[in-house]
Amino acid sequence: MGTPDKEPRLPVRMPVRMCVRCEVTTETPVVVAVVHQNSGPGFVVYACQTCAVRYPPQPDGGER
Ligand SMILES: [Zn+2]
């Protein structure tokens, strides 16, 4: 029978996001910020795990 293993399958459904800091696509994106817009649902800012720990969650927030 045929072997459908030759075609390179693109990981279109993979949760790959680009890091907002180092601009590297990561397979383990971490949500570091959510931008709200007047028109539209807004968008989520992702960062890789390396940058996420250093990314300031709220630079102007007083909550601790
Ligand atoms: Zn990063």
PDB file of the backbone (N, CA, C, O) and the ligand in Angstrom, with CONECT records:
HET     ZN  A 101       1
ATOM      1  N   MET A   1       0.825  -1.197   0.000  1.00  0.00           N
ATOM      2  CA  MET A   1       0.000   0.000   0.000  1.00  0.00           C
ATOM      3  C   MET A   1       0.867   1.258   0.000  1.00  0.00           C
ATOM      4  O   MET A   1       2.095   1.178   0.027  1.00  0.00           O
ATOM      5  N   GLY A   2       0.242   2.364  -0.029  1.00  0.00           N
ATOM      6  CA  GLY A   2       0.998   3.621  -0.036  1.00  0.00           C
ATOM      7  C   GLY A   2       1.521   3.954   1.352  1.00  0.00           C
ATOM      8  O   GLY A   2       1.006   3.528   2.385  1.00  0.00           O
ATOM      9  N   THR A   3       2.561   4.731   1.298  1.00  0.00           N
ATOM     10  CA  THR A   3       3.125   5.159   2.572  1.00  0.00           C
ATOM     11  C   THR A   3       3.082   6.691   2.648  1.00  0.00           C
ATOM     12  O   THR A   3       3.993   7.363   2.166  1.00  0.00           O
ATOM     13  N   PRO A   4       2.061   7.217   3.232  1.00  0.00           N
ATOM     14  CA  PRO A   4       1.915   8.686   3.312  1.00  0.00           C
ATOM     15  C   PRO A   4       2.864   9.289   4.333  1.00  0.00           C
ATOM     16  O   PRO A   4       2.478  10.070   5.202  1.00  0.00           O
ATOM     17  N   ASP A   5       4.095   8.900   4.193  1.00  0.00           N
ATOM     18  CA  ASP A   5       5.079   9.387   5.166  1.00  0.00           C
ATOM     19  C   ASP A   5       6.122  10.255   4.491  1.00  0.00           C
ATOM     20  O   ASP A   5       7.080  10.709   5.117  1.00  0.00           O
ATOM     21  N   LYS A   6       5.913  10.479   3.181  1.00  0.00           N
ATOM     22  CA  LYS A   6       6.906  11.264   2.448  1.00  0.00           C
ATOM     23  C   LYS A   6       6.614  12.759   2.527  1.00  0.00           C
ATOM     24  O   LYS A   6       7.525  13.586   2.536  1.00  0.00           O
ATOM     25  N   GLU A   7       5.343  13.081   2.583  1.00  0.00           N
ATOM     26  CA  GLU A   7       5.003  14.499   2.615  1.00  0.00           C
ATOM     27  C   GLU A   7       5.366  15.139   3.953  1.00  0.00           C
ATOM     28  O   GLU A   7       4.984  14.656   5.019  1.00  0.00           O
ATOM     29  N   PRO A   8       6.095  16.211   3.868  1.00  0.00           N
ATOM     30  CA  PRO A   8       6.421  16.929   5.111  1.00  0.00           C
ATOM     31  C   PRO A   8       5.189  17.625   5.669  1.00  0.00           C
ATOM     32  O   PRO A   8       4.582  18.471   5.012  1.00  0.00           O
ATOM     33  N   ARG A   9       4.845  17.265   6.854  1.00  0.00           N
ATOM     34  CA  ARG A   9       3.632  17.830   7.439  1.00  0.00           C
ATOM     35  C   ARG A   9       3.991  19.076   8.239  1.00  0.00           C
ATOM     36  O   ARG A   9       4.795  19.040   9.170  1.00  0.00           O
ATOM     37  N   LEU A  10       3.379  20.148   7.848  1.00  0.00           N
ATOM     38  CA  LEU A  10       3.655  21.395   8.554  1.00  0.00           C
ATOM     39  C   LEU A  10       2.895  21.439   9.882  1.00  0.00           C
ATOM     40  O   LEU A  10       1.711  21.109   9.941  1.00  0.00           O
ATOM     41  N   PRO A  11       3.567  21.836  10.907  1.00  0.00           N
ATOM     42  CA  PRO A  11       2.914  21.904  12.224  1.00  0.00           C
ATOM     43  C   PRO A  11       2.022  23.117  12.339  1.00  0.00           C
ATOM     44  O   PRO A  11       2.278  24.029  13.126  1.00  0.00           O
ATOM     45  N   VAL A  12       0.968  23.112  11.539  1.00  0.00           N
ATOM     46  CA  VAL A  12       0.082  24.273  11.525  1.00  0.00           C
ATOM     47  C   VAL A  12      -0.769  24.333  12.780  1.00  0.00           C
ATOM     48  O   VAL A  12      -1.206  25.403  13.205  1.00  0.00           O
ATOM     49  N   ARG A  13      -0.992  23.181  13.357  1.00  0.00           N
ATOM     50  CA  ARG A  13      -1.849  23.148  14.537  1.00  0.00           C
ATOM     51  C   ARG A  13      -1.038  23.182  15.840  1.00  0.00           C
ATOM     52  O   ARG A  13      -1.577  23.113  16.944  1.00  0.00           O
ATOM     53  N   MET A  14       0.268  23.290  15.658  1.00  0.00           N
ATOM     54  CA  MET A  14       1.089  23.328  16.858  1.00  0.00           C
ATOM     55  C   MET A  14       0.966  24.687  17.540  1.00  0.00           C
ATOM     56  O   MET A  14       0.921  25.714  16.862  1.00  0.00           O
ATOM     57  N   PRO A  15       0.912  24.708  18.840  1.00  0.00           N
ATOM     58  CA  PRO A  15       0.806  25.970  19.567  1.00  0.00           C
ATOM     59  C   PRO A  15       2.128  26.713  19.593  1.00  0.00           C
ATOM     60  O   PRO A  15       2.693  26.972  20.656  1.00  0.00           O
ATOM     61  N   VAL A  16       2.605  27.044  18.429  1.00  0.00           N
ATOM     62  CA  VAL A  16       3.881  27.741  18.344  1.00  0.00           C
ATOM     63  C   VAL A  16       3.641  29.237  18.256  1.00  0.00           C
ATOM     64  O   VAL A  16       2.917  29.714  17.382  1.00  0.00           O
ATOM     65  N   ARG A  17       4.239  29.948  19.144  1.00  0.00           N
ATOM     66  CA  ARG A  17       4.105  31.408  19.149  1.00  0.00           C
ATOM     67  C   ARG A  17       5.489  32.043  19.113  1.00  0.00           C
ATOM     68  O   ARG A  17       6.495  31.427  19.464  1.00  0.00           O
ATOM     69  N   MET A  18       5.499  33.280  18.682  1.00  0.00           N
ATOM     70  CA  MET A  18       6.771  33.976  18.643  1.00  0.00           C
ATOM     71  C   MET A  18       6.966  34.758  19.936  1.00  0.00           C
ATOM     72  O   MET A  18       6.063  35.455  20.400  1.00  0.00           O
ATOM     73  N   CYS A  19       8.129  34.633  20.492  1.00  0.00           N
ATOM     74  CA  CYS A  19       8.448  35.355  21.714  1.00  0.00           C
ATOM     75  C   CYS A  19       8.512  36.846  21.407  1.00  0.00           C
ATOM     76  O   CYS A  19       9.083  37.270  20.403  1.00  0.00           O
ATOM     77  N   VAL A  20       7.913  37.626  22.295  1.00  0.00           N
ATOM     78  CA  VAL A  20       7.858  39.068  22.080  1.00  0.00           C
ATOM     79  C   VAL A  20       9.205  39.702  22.388  1.00  0.00           C
ATOM     80  O   VAL A  20       9.472  40.835  21.988  1.00  0.00           O
ATOM     81  N   ARG A  21      10.027  38.989  23.078  1.00  0.00           N
ATOM     82  CA  ARG A  21      11.293  39.566  23.519  1.00  0.00           C
ATOM     83  C   ARG A  21      12.448  39.178  22.604  1.00  0.00           C
ATOM     84  O   ARG A  21      13.143  40.037  22.060  1.00  0.00           O
ATOM     85  N   CYS A  22      12.640  37.887  22.445  1.00  0.00           N
ATOM     86  CA  CYS A  22      13.774  37.445  21.630  1.00  0.00           C
ATOM     87  C   CYS A  22      13.328  37.093  20.215  1.00  0.00           C
ATOM     88  O   CYS A  22      14.146  36.736  19.367  1.00  0.00           O
ATOM     89  N   GLU A  23      12.024  37.197  19.967  1.00  0.00           N
ATOM     90  CA  GLU A  23      11.477  36.961  18.640  1.00  0.00           C
ATOM     91  C   GLU A  23      11.839  35.590  18.092  1.00  0.00           C
ATOM     92  O   GLU A  23      12.152  35.433  16.911  1.00  0.00           O
ATOM     93  N   VAL A  24      11.789  34.627  18.957  1.00  0.00           N
ATOM     94  CA  VAL A  24      12.060  33.254  18.552  1.00  0.00           C
ATOM     95  C   VAL A  24      10.800  32.435  18.773  1.00  0.00           C
ATOM     96  O   VAL A  24      10.159  32.520  19.821  1.00  0.00           O
ATOM     97  N   THR A  25      10.463  31.653  17.784  1.00  0.00           N
ATOM     98  CA  THR A  25       9.277  30.824  17.925  1.00  0.00           C
ATOM     99  C   THR A  25       9.521  29.749  18.972  1.00  0.00           C
ATOM    100  O   THR A  25      10.541  29.060  18.962  1.00  0.00           O
ATOM    101  N   THR A  26       8.574  29.628  19.857  1.00  0.00           N
ATOM    102  CA  THR A  26       8.710  28.664  20.933  1.00  0.00           C
ATOM    103  C   THR A  26       7.522  27.723  20.955  1.00  0.00           C
ATOM    104  O   THR A  26       6.399  28.113  20.638  1.00  0.00           O
ATOM    105  N   GLU A  27       7.780  26.488  21.330  1.00  0.00           N
ATOM    106  CA  GLU A  27       6.687  25.519  21.405  1.00  0.00           C
ATOM    107  C   GLU A  27       6.013  25.568  22.767  1.00  0.00           C
ATOM    108  O   GLU A  27       4.970  24.950  22.982  1.00  0.00           O
ATOM    109  N   THR A  28       6.615  26.301  23.669  1.00  0.00           N
ATOM    110  CA  THR A  28       6.035  26.436  24.999  1.00  0.00           C
ATOM    111  C   THR A  28       5.833  27.910  25.316  1.00  0.00           C
ATOM    112  O   THR A  28       6.527  28.488  26.153  1.00  0.00           O
ATOM    113  N   PRO A  29       4.861  28.503  24.624  1.00  0.00           N
ATOM    114  CA  PRO A  29       4.631  29.931  24.826  1.00  0.00           C
ATOM    115  C   PRO A  29       4.013  30.212  26.186  1.00  0.00           C
ATOM    116  O   PRO A  29       3.203  29.440  26.701  1.00  0.00           O
ATOM    117  N   VAL A  30       4.416  31.330  26.745  1.00  0.00           N
ATOM    118  CA  VAL A  30       3.860  31.749  28.023  1.00  0.00           C
ATOM    119  C   VAL A  30       3.213  33.115  27.827  1.00  0.00           C
ATOM    120  O   VAL A  30       3.817  34.031  27.269  1.00  0.00           O
ATOM    121  N   VAL A  31       1.995  33.233  28.287  1.00  0.00           N
ATOM    122  CA  VAL A  31       1.288  34.502  28.156  1.00  0.00           C
ATOM    123  C   VAL A  31       1.855  35.492  29.171  1.00  0.00           C
ATOM    124  O   VAL A  31       1.796  35.276  30.381  1.00  0.00           O
ATOM    125  N   VAL A  32       2.397  36.565  28.650  1.00  0.00           N
ATOM    126  CA  VAL A  32       3.000  37.566  29.531  1.00  0.00           C
ATOM    127  C   VAL A  32       2.177  38.839  29.576  1.00  0.00           C
ATOM    128  O   VAL A  32       2.306  39.635  30.506  1.00  0.00           O
ATOM    129  N   ALA A  33       1.336  39.033  28.581  1.00  0.00           N
ATOM    130  CA  ALA A  33       0.514  40.235  28.568  1.00  0.00           C
ATOM    131  C   ALA A  33      -0.654  40.047  27.623  1.00  0.00           C
ATOM    132  O   ALA A  33      -0.582  39.283  26.661  1.00  0.00           O
ATOM    133  N   VAL A  34      -1.725  40.752  27.914  1.00  0.00           N
ATOM    134  CA  VAL A  34      -2.894  40.747  27.039  1.00  0.00           C
ATOM    135  C   VAL A  34      -3.213  42.187  26.676  1.00  0.00           C
ATOM    136  O   VAL A  34      -3.513  43.018  27.532  1.00  0.00           O
ATOM    137  N   VAL A  35      -3.139  42.452  25.390  1.00  0.00           N
ATOM    138  CA  VAL A  35      -3.371  43.818  24.912  1.00  0.00           C
ATOM    139  C   VAL A  35      -4.821  43.964  24.492  1.00  0.00           C
ATOM    140  O   VAL A  35      -5.328  43.219  23.655  1.00  0.00           O
ATOM    141  N   HIS A  36      -5.465  44.932  25.089  1.00  0.00           N
ATOM    142  CA  HIS A  36      -6.859  45.180  24.740  1.00  0.00           C
ATOM    143  C   HIS A  36      -6.958  46.345  23.764  1.00  0.00           C
ATOM    144  O   HIS A  36      -6.305  47.377  23.918  1.00  0.00           O
ATOM    145  N   GLN A  37      -7.780  46.144  22.777  1.00  0.00           N
ATOM    146  CA  GLN A  37      -7.961  47.180  21.779  1.00  0.00           C
ATOM    147  C   GLN A  37      -9.407  47.635  21.763  1.00  0.00           C
ATOM    148  O   GLN A  37     -10.311  46.915  22.187  1.00  0.00           O
ATOM    149  N   ASN A  38      -9.605  48.846  21.265  1.00  0.00           N
ATOM    150  CA  ASN A  38     -10.968  49.366  21.185  1.00  0.00           C
ATOM    151  C   ASN A  38     -11.770  48.587  20.155  1.00  0.00           C
ATOM    152  O   ASN A  38     -12.929  48.235  20.378  1.00  0.00           O
ATOM    153  N   SER A  39     -11.140  48.332  19.042  1.00  0.00           N
ATOM    154  CA  SER A  39     -11.822  47.576  18.001  1.00  0.00           C
ATOM    155  C   SER A  39     -11.173  46.210  17.863  1.00  0.00           C
ATOM    156  O   SER A  39     -10.024  46.088  17.441  1.00  0.00           O
ATOM    157  N   GLY A  40     -11.915  45.206  18.220  1.00  0.00           N
ATOM    158  CA  GLY A  40     -11.353  43.862  18.125  1.00  0.00           C
ATOM    159  C   GLY A  40     -11.161  43.262  19.502  1.00  0.00           C
ATOM    160  O   GLY A  40     -11.206  43.960  20.515  1.00  0.00           O
ATOM    161  N   PRO A  41     -10.954  41.997  19.523  1.00  0.00           N
ATOM    162  CA  PRO A  41     -10.804  41.286  20.786  1.00  0.00           C
ATOM    163  C   PRO A  41      -9.435  41.473  21.417  1.00  0.00           C
ATOM    164  O   PRO A  41      -9.176  40.986  22.517  1.00  0.00           O
ATOM    165  N   GLY A  42      -8.564  42.179  20.715  1.00  0.00           N
ATOM    166  CA  GLY A  42      -7.207  42.337  21.231  1.00  0.00           C
ATOM    167  C   GLY A  42      -6.364  41.119  20.930  1.00  0.00           C
ATOM    168  O   GLY A  42      -6.787  40.211  20.215  1.00  0.00           O
ATOM    169  N   PHE A  43      -5.171  41.113  21.483  1.00  0.00           N
ATOM    170  CA  PHE A  43      -4.307  39.972  21.220  1.00  0.00           C
ATOM    171  C   PHE A  43      -3.465  39.670  22.445  1.00  0.00           C
ATOM    172  O   PHE A  43      -3.320  40.488  23.354  1.00  0.00           O
ATOM    173  N   VAL A  44      -2.923  38.483  22.435  1.00  0.00           N
ATOM    174  CA  VAL A  44      -2.141  38.021  23.574  1.00  0.00           C
ATOM    175  C   VAL A  44      -0.663  38.064  23.225  1.00  0.00           C
ATOM    176  O   VAL A  44      -0.253  37.670  22.133  1.00  0.00           O
ATOM    177  N   VAL A  45       0.114  38.540  24.156  1.00  0.00           N
ATOM    178  CA  VAL A  45       1.558  38.606  23.947  1.00  0.00           C
ATOM    179  C   VAL A  45       2.196  37.380  24.580  1.00  0.00           C
ATOM    180  O   VAL A  45       2.000  37.076  25.756  1.00  0.00           O
ATOM    181  N   TYR A  46       2.965  36.691  23.751  1.00  0.00           N
ATOM    182  CA  TYR A  46       3.602  35.479  24.230  1.00  0.00           C
ATOM    183  C   TYR A  46       5.101  35.678  24.377  1.00  0.00           C
ATOM    184  O   TYR A  46       5.704  36.530  23.724  1.00  0.00           O
ATOM    185  N   ALA A  47       5.675  34.884  25.238  1.00  0.00           N
ATOM    186  CA  ALA A  47       7.119  34.876  25.400  1.00  0.00           C
ATOM    187  C   ALA A  47       7.554  33.450  25.680  1.00  0.00           C
ATOM    188  O   ALA A  47       6.786  32.630  26.182  1.00  0.00           O
ATOM    189  N   CYS A  48       8.794  33.179  25.347  1.00  0.00           N
ATOM    190  CA  CYS A  48       9.298  31.845  25.645  1.00  0.00           C
ATOM    191  C   CYS A  48       9.525  31.721  27.148  1.00  0.00           C
ATOM    192  O   CYS A  48       9.515  32.719  27.869  1.00  0.00           O
ATOM    193  N   GLN A  49       9.722  30.531  27.598  1.00  0.00           N
ATOM    194  CA  GLN A  49       9.842  30.316  29.039  1.00  0.00           C
ATOM    195  C   GLN A  49      11.078  31.003  29.604  1.00  0.00           C
ATOM    196  O   GLN A  49      11.100  31.406  30.767  1.00  0.00           O
ATOM    197  N   THR A  50      12.086  31.129  28.784  1.00  0.00           N
ATOM    198  CA  THR A  50      13.305  31.780  29.249  1.00  0.00           C
ATOM    199  C   THR A  50      13.069  33.263  29.494  1.00  0.00           C
ATOM    200  O   THR A  50      13.550  33.837  30.471  1.00  0.00           O
ATOM    201  N   CYS A  51      12.318  33.865  28.584  1.00  0.00           N
ATOM    202  CA  CYS A  51      12.070  35.296  28.702  1.00  0.00           C
ATOM    203  C   CYS A  51      10.914  35.573  29.660  1.00  0.00           C
ATOM    204  O   CYS A  51      10.845  36.637  30.275  1.00  0.00           O
ATOM    205  N   ALA A  52      10.023  34.621  29.777  1.00  0.00           N
ATOM    206  CA  ALA A  52       8.830  34.850  30.586  1.00  0.00           C
ATOM    207  C   ALA A  52       9.181  35.083  32.047  1.00  0.00           C
ATOM    208  O   ALA A  52       8.511  35.850  32.739  1.00  0.00           O
ATOM    209  N   VAL A  53      10.221  34.426  32.509  1.00  0.00           N
ATOM    210  CA  VAL A  53      10.594  34.580  33.907  1.00  0.00           C
ATOM    211  C   VAL A  53      11.240  35.939  34.148  1.00  0.00           C
ATOM    212  O   VAL A  53      11.297  36.426  35.278  1.00  0.00           O
ATOM    213  N   ARG A  54      11.722  36.536  33.074  1.00  0.00           N
ATOM    214  CA  ARG A  54      12.360  37.842  33.219  1.00  0.00           C
ATOM    215  C   ARG A  54      11.475  38.973  32.733  1.00  0.00           C
ATOM    216  O   ARG A  54      11.762  40.154  32.929  1.00  0.00           O
ATOM    217  N   TYR A  55      10.394  38.571  32.097  1.00  0.00           N
ATOM    218  CA  TYR A  55       9.504  39.586  31.568  1.00  0.00           C
ATOM    219  C   TYR A  55       8.709  40.208  32.703  1.00  0.00           C
ATOM    220  O   TYR A  55       8.095  39.496  33.498  1.00  0.00           O
ATOM    221  N   PRO A  56       8.718  41.522  32.782  1.00  0.00           N
ATOM    222  CA  PRO A  56       7.921  42.184  33.825  1.00  0.00           C
ATOM    223  C   PRO A  56       6.443  42.040  33.554  1.00  0.00           C
ATOM    224  O   PRO A  56       5.953  42.535  32.538  1.00  0.00           O
ATOM    225  N   PRO A  57       5.728  41.383  34.424  1.00  0.00           N
ATOM    226  CA  PRO A  57       4.299  41.158  34.203  1.00  0.00           C
ATOM    227  C   PRO A  57       3.532  42.470  34.176  1.00  0.00           C
ATOM    228  O   PRO A  57       2.689  42.681  33.303  1.00  0.00           O
ATOM    229  N   GLN A  58       3.813  43.338  35.110  1.00  0.00           N
ATOM    230  CA  GLN A  58       3.152  44.641  35.152  1.00  0.00           C
ATOM    231  C   GLN A  58       4.187  45.681  35.574  1.00  0.00           C
ATOM    232  O   GLN A  58       4.421  45.883  36.765  1.00  0.00           O
ATOM    233  N   PRO A  59       4.801  46.337  34.597  1.00  0.00           N
ATOM    234  CA  PRO A  59       5.859  47.303  34.939  1.00  0.00           C
ATOM    235  C   PRO A  59       5.330  48.493  35.716  1.00  0.00           C
ATOM    236  O   PRO A  59       6.079  49.158  36.432  1.00  0.00           O
ATOM    237  N   ASP A  60       4.055  48.758  35.579  1.00  0.00           N
ATOM    238  CA  ASP A  60       3.501  49.923  36.251  1.00  0.00           C
ATOM    239  C   ASP A  60       2.461  49.528  37.291  1.00  0.00           C
ATOM    240  O   ASP A  60       1.651  50.349  37.722  1.00  0.00           O
ATOM    241  N   GLY A  61       2.496  48.286  37.678  1.00  0.00           N
ATOM    242  CA  GLY A  61       1.511  47.810  38.628  1.00  0.00           C
ATOM    243  C   GLY A  61       2.064  47.860  40.052  1.00  0.00           C
ATOM    244  O   GLY A  61       3.247  47.616  40.288  1.00  0.00           O
ATOM    245  N   GLY A  62       1.188  48.179  40.978  1.00  0.00           N
ATOM    246  CA  GLY A  62       1.649  48.277  42.355  1.00  0.00           C
ATOM    247  C   GLY A  62       1.300  47.049  43.162  1.00  0.00           C
ATOM    248  O   GLY A  62       1.605  46.963  44.352  1.00  0.00           O
ATOM    249  N   GLU A  63       0.658  46.102  42.509  1.00  0.00           N
ATOM    250  CA  GLU A  63       0.278  44.883  43.244  1.00  0.00           C
ATOM    251  C   GLU A  63       1.471  43.971  43.416  1.00  0.00           C
ATOM    252  O   GLU A  63       2.266  43.765  42.499  1.00  0.00           O
ATOM    253  N   ARG A  64       1.571  43.446  44.588  1.00  0.00           N
ATOM    254  CA  ARG A  64       2.662  42.494  44.828  1.00  0.00           C
ATOM    255  C   ARG A  64       2.120  41.347  45.647  1.00  0.00           C
ATOM    256  O   ARG A  64       2.859  40.418  45.974  1.00  0.00           O
TER     257      ARG A  64
HETATM  258 ZN    ZN A 101      12.216  34.745  24.407  1.00  0.00          ZN2+
END
